[in-house]
Amino acid sequence: MERIFGPFKMDTDFSDKEQSIRAELERDDISFYRFVGGNPSKTEELRNTLESLRERKPLIVGIYRFPFQFEGKRKRMAAREQYFIMKDYCDAVITFESDGLMESIDPSTPIHDAPKSFDMLEEKVIQGLRDTLDETGIINIDYHDIKTFIQQKRGPLFLYTIEGKTFDEPLRNLLTAPYLPEDFTEGEQLIINIGYSRDVDMQAFRQINLRLNDLFDKADLFKLGSYFIDEPGQRFKITMIVNGLQDPIETPKTNNPSPKTKSFIKKWKK
């Protein structure tokens, strides 16, 4: 399953509307490309598709899903190669482990319904970045902030949004989704965007900031944004974006880009 998302177009199949989507990719777009790894026959197609996208020079964020462990060693090996291809061409890659995604659903979920649940979790990440850019606030985070942030530390990216009515429980308990990378608190740079409703007071806002900075104590705060949610009661919505993470898997010895690929990547990075 491969999809290309233009500037926050969430439901466009790349195979059906390839030309029209490419025509819309301007320099100030963030383009999301989603790929489920593990099928060896898709490797060359993945490389060619990403190379074609790269020529348009949008900001490309890959959404990459590793296969299940039970699918076997061959698929895992293909997925490893495909991940590094995506990393070569994309400005950032957000990864998901299928085994972790499966822990987030009821084990009795029918096979044909499970992928829809996984897709929704991945699209929630995309929506989190969209909301960060769409919500103008007291301290705004714009496209150029995101672009600079991502391009300073190309590679794995963590992006997650939490919502709630109170902030009493430890922050780590709010970040226990099994599909999240284990080292998301080890990143080098951090963007935080905090939305708050009418009755969130300064003490709660202080606690939110203290706990976020304590959780990400190893990361430099790149930018802190905040915006008002015009509704009664106490509600917060916090989006965290972290870069400078380690790859989720070791680099395969066979992952040697062709001379053409090396030349292409070197050219666009310049």
JOLIN-V449128 format. One line per field, one symbol per residue. ss: DSSP state (H for helix, E for strand, C for the rest). A space follows every 50 residues. Layout:
BEGIN
ss: ???
END
This chain:
BEGIN
ss: CEEEECCCCCCCCCCCCHHHHHHHCCCCCEEEEEEECCCHHHHHHHHHHH HHHHHHCCEEEEEEEECCHHHCHHHHHHHHHHHHHHHHHCCEEEEEEHHH HHHCCCCCCCHHHHHHHHHHHHHHHHHHHHHHHHCCCCECCCHHHHHHHH HHCCEECEEEEEEECCCCCCHHHHCCCCCCCCCHHHCCEEEEEEEECCCC CHHHHHHHHHHHHHHCCCCEEEEEEEEECCCCCCCEEEEEEEECCCCCCC CCCCCCCCHHHHHHHHHHHC
END
